[in-house]
Amino acid sequence: MIPFQAPAYVGPPPRHFALRIALLFCAPLIVNGFAMPYFPMWLSTLSMSDFEIGVVLALPMFVRVITAPIAGVIADRLGERAIVLIWSGFLSLATAVVLFYFREFWPVLVIYTLQSAVYSPYVPIVEAIALSGVRRWGFDYAHMRLWGSVAFIGATMLGGWMVGIFGSDMVLPAMAIGFGLTIIMAYAAPRVGKPRRPSPITALTEPPPKSLRQLDLQLLLIGVTLVNASHAMLFAFSAIYWQHIGYSGTEIGLLWSAGVAAEVTMFIFAKAISRRFSVWVMILSGCFLAVVRWIIFPMDIGFSGYFILQCFHAFTYAIMHTGMQHKLVERVVESQEASAQGLYFFYTGIFTAIFTFLSGYFYAWYGVNGFYSMSVVAFAGCCFAVTAWYLQPQRRGSGGKTSEAS
């Protein structure tokens, strides 16, 4: 949980702050709800190979690891972060419109990469504005962020229904409408003034402090983010595969929504779970179940089987991510929180980009059996996490003390 730290006097919060932040989360996650499941399906209609689809999806991930921190620096130095949101929304919409006119691999690759570059800071900056409200006025972050996940589920379900009627041609118009909503909500974003501390993505522009360079913490970050990255083939090719074996757009939307709904449910109960189980149980259970998830995925388990398997997302992401956040709070002093989150963002982005790129090869060569490669990635993440557990200071006779050197 993010602590409320009221300064001596900051004045009252902007009117309807929580409502405006909730809606501000909804807009970009509506875009993601259309893009993540169905944009790869649209790419598959362009006669692109699986390898080319992997490249189109992977290159933007590499780019946004660079562009998001740069935009974060600009946003932090401006009087209002919302200014960057407005520009991000307009430029994203412009690239979405341009994409209507191209169907060849190279133009689509360039335009989609540009779109990712200009869109990359939107959600992190919304997060930063929300966290300013949490720290200054004590707003509940989870209740504001929850509505973004609800919007994602709604967009995914709506997108699946639309795919069933209009086919994959609906993807670009739906994304464009979503980007239009990001512009509207950027104008409605609460104005909270210049931030008192940098955003997590901004912290990537600085070298990490010593506390983040400790071997066990580095190994844990690598392990958890490798498990996160093992979801790359799911994001890139699951909808294409499910469509190939005859599932309707509505069924594909249900499968995607099941994963997000399970994730949201786990986040709701995460506080109670963290009181009952240790952080290491939370992290290692997520790592282990990710290995199991990708071993089961290529099997012929039917729609109900895939629905249950999608609910594993509550463990392979949500509970593991919660455990990682608890561990960062435990090991890193508050003044270095932005650096810790920035490094977490960096590792996740780089590893996910790498394995999205490689998933294009694996899916082209092995089809659905390529998901076994993701179980290998998750197993590697497990090994890093277990090694981190073994090397933690408490197990090396430090009496439970942790280093928080600057």
N, C-alpha and C positions, 0 to 999 in steps of 0.2 A: 504494500500500500504506500502511496506517495504521501509524505507528511505535509500537514498544513503548517506553514510558517508565516504567520502574520507579522509584517513589519510594523513599525510604530504607527504610520498612517499612510494609506494608499488611496483613500476615498472609497466610495461605494463602487461595486462592480457595474459594468455596462448593463443596461436593461436587458432582461431575458437572456442573460449570458448562457445559462445551461441549455436552453432551447436552441439558441443560435449555434452553439458549438455542436449540439446533436445533429442539427440539419447540415452543418458544415462537414461533418463526418459522412453524412448520407450521400452527398453529391459525388465525391470521388469513388466511393465504394459501389455506387450504382454503375459507374463506368467499369470498375473492376468486375462487377457481377456479370456484365455483358462480355467483357474482353477475355477474362481468364478462361472460362470454359469454351467459348464459341469463336474467338478470333483464330485459334488453331484450325477449327473446322472450316472457317472461311479460307484460310491459306490453303487447305487441302483441295478446295474447289478450283484453285488457280493452276492446277497441274504441277505443283511444286513437289519435289521429292521429300521424303521424310528428313533427309539430311538438310535440305534447304529450309524446311520449316524450323528445324532445330537452330539453324543459324539466325533466322529472322527473330526467333524468340530469345536467343541467348545474347546476341550483340548488344541490344538495348540494356540488358542487365549489367554488362560491363560498363557501359557508358554512364548509367545513372549513379553508379558508385562514385564516379568522378564529379558529375554535374550537381548531384544533390548537395554535397558539402559546400560547393562554390555558391550555389543559390542560398544555402543556409547562412553563409558569411554575409552575403549581401542583405538578406532579410534581417539579420541581427543588427546590422549597422544602420539600417533605415529607421526612421521614427516609428513606422508601423510595419509589422510583418505582413499584414494583409495586402500591401501593395504588390508583393511578390506573388501572392495568390491570384490576384487579378491578372497579372501578366501571364502567369502559368496557365490559367484557364483560357485566355484568348489565344495564346500560341498553340496550345493543345488542340483547341477547336479548329484552328487554321490548318494544322497538319492532318486532322481527321477529314476535313473537306477535300484537301489535295489528294488524299489516299483514294477517293472515289474514282479518280481518273487514271489510275495505274493498276496493272495486273501482272507485270513482269517482276521477276525475282529482285533484280538490282534496285529498281525504283522503290519497290515496296520495302526492301531492307533499309534503304537510306531514309525514307520518309518515316517509317515506324521507329527507327532509331532516333530521329530528331524529335518525334513525338514523346518518346520515353525521356529524352533529355530535358525537355521543357516541362513535362508533367511530373518528373521525379521529385521535386521539392514540395508538391502540394500537400500530401498527407503528413510528411514530417513537420511541416510548418503549422498545419492544423493541430497536430499533437503538441507543438511548442506553445501555441496560444492557449490550448486547453490546460496544459500544465501550469501556465502562468495563473490561470483562474484557480487551480487547485491550491497552489502555494500562497497566493495572496488572499483569497476569499474562502477557501475551504470547500470548493465544489467537489462533488464526487466524480472522479474521472471515469470509473467503470460505468456509471449510469449514463454518462454522455456518450462514451465510446460504443456502448451496446447498440445504439440505434444505427450506427454505421453497419454493424454486422447484420441487423435486421434488414437494412436496405440492400445489402449484398444478397441475402437470401431471396428477397423479393425480386430483385433484378434477375437473378439466376433462374428462378421459376418462370418469370415472365419471358425471359429470353428463350427458355426451352419450349414454351408454348408457341412463341413466334417462329422458332426454327421449324416446328412441326407444320406451320401454315405457309411460311414464306421461304423456308430454307435458309441457308447461311447468308443469303443476300441481306438479311435483316441486321447483320452484325454492325456494319459501318454506320448506318443511320442511327441505330440505338446508341452506339458509342458517341456519335456527334451530339445527340440530345443530352447524353450524360455530361459531356464537356460543357454544353450550354448551361446546365445546372451548376457546374462548378464556378462559372463566371458570376451567375446570379448570387450564389451563396458567398463568393469572395467579397462582393460589395456589401453583403449583410453581415460579414464577419465582425465580431466584437473588436473594438480598437482598445488595446491595452497598453499602448506606448512601447517605448524601447525596452527590451528585455534586460533583466538584471544579471542573467547568466546565459552563456551560449547554448544554442540548441545542440542536441546530441550529434546531428550530422555535421554541424560546424566544427565540433571538437575533432573531427577526422583530419582537419588541416593542421593539427598540432601533434607532436610526438606524444605517445601515451605515457602517463606517469609511471613511476617505478612499481607502484602497487599492482598495476595491470600487466607488468612484465614478469611477475612471479610464474615459475614454470608450471605449477599445478593449475593456476587460474588460466594460463594460456592454453594448456592442454584441454581444460574443460570447455573453454570457449570454442576451440577447434572441434571438439567432439560433438557438442550440441549443435553447432552450425553445420557440421557434416550431416547430422541426422535431419536437420531442417532441409538441407540441399538434396537429400534423398527423395524428397517429394517432387523433384524437377520433372521426371518423366510423367508423373500423374498430372501435373499442371499442363504439360505440353501435349500429351498424346492420349490421355484417358478418354476425353470426349470423342476424339477421332476413332479410337478403338471401340467404344460403346456404340457409336453410330454404325461402325462397320459390322458389328455382330447383331444389328437390327433393333437397338433400343431407340425409342422415339425421342424427340427433343424434350418432351415433358419428363420422360423417365431420366434422361441425362440431367435435366435441371433438378430433379428430386435427389439424384445421387450426389450432386455437388452441394445441394442445400443441406443434405444430411450431415456432411462433414462439417460445414460451418455451424449448423445448429448444435452439433455435439461439442464443438469448440466453445461456443458461447455458454452452453450449459456448464461445461467444466470450469470456465472462468467464474461463473456465478457461485459455484461451490468451492472454488479454489482456496478461499480463506479458511473454511472449515476443514478442508483436506490438509492444508499446511499445518494445522494444529494437531492433527492426528498422525501424520506421517512425516518423516524427516525429509529434508530437501534432497538428499541423495536417493531416497526411495522414489521421489517424484521424477527426478532426472533419469535415473537408470531404468525405471519401468518404461518411460517413454522411449528410450533408446532401444530397449529389448523388443518392445511391441512394434517398433518401426521395422526391425528385421523380419519379424513374423508377418507383418502386413504385406511387405513386398514379395515374400516367398509365396503367400497365398494368392496374391493378385492374379498371376497368370493362369490359375486353375479355373476350371469350368464350374463356377459357384452360383451362377444364375443371378437374377436381379436382387433377390432378397439377400443373397450372400454378399453382393457388392454393397448393398445398403448397410449391412452390419459392418463390413470392412471399412466403409467410409466413416463410420462412427468411431473407429480407432483414432481418428484425428484428434479426439479429445485427449488422447494420451500421447500420440506421436508428435503433437505440436503443443497443445494448450497446457497440459500439466507439466511437461518438460520445460516449456518456456517460463512458466510461473516459477518453477524450481530454480531456473537459471537466474531469474530476476532476484529472487530471495538470496541466492548466493552472492550476487554482485553487491546487494545492499550490505550483506554481512562482511564482505572482504574489502570493499572500496569505500573510502570516506565520501561524504555527500558532495564536497567540492569537486570530486573527480567523477561524479555520476555521469555527466555529459560525455566524458571521454570513454567511460565504460560502455555506455549505450552506443556511442559512435563506432567503437571497435566491434561490438556485436553486430551492428548494421553492416559494417564493412565485410566481416567474415561471411555472414549469411549471403550478402550480395555476390561476392566473388565466387564462393563455392556453388551457389545456385546457378550462376551464369555458366560456370565450367561444366556442370553436369547436365544442364539444359542443352548445351552444345553437343556434348557426348551422347545424350539420349537420342538425338537425331540419327546418329550412327547405329546405336544399339537397336532402336525400333526398326530402322531400315533393314538391318541384318537379321534380327531375330523376332520381329513382331512383338506380340505381347510378352513373349519369354524374355524380352529385354528388361522387364521389370526385375528379374533376378539380379541384374547388375546394381539396382538401387538397394537391394538387400545387402550387397557387399559394401556399398557406401555407408549404409546405416550401421553395419557391423564394425566398420572402421571407426565410425563415430563412437560406438559402444566401447571399443578398446581404448580410445583416447580418454573417454569419461572415466572408465574404471581406473586407468593409470593416474588420472588426476585425483581420484578418491584416495588411492594408495599413497600419493605424494603430498597430500594436504598437510599443512603444518601441524595440525592436531595429532596426526599419526606419526609425526617425526619428533615427538617429545617436546613440543613447544608449549605444552600446557594449555592448548586451546587458544593461544593468542595468535592474532593474525597481523600481518604487516600492512600498514596503511601509509607507507612513506610516500611523499609527494614526488 
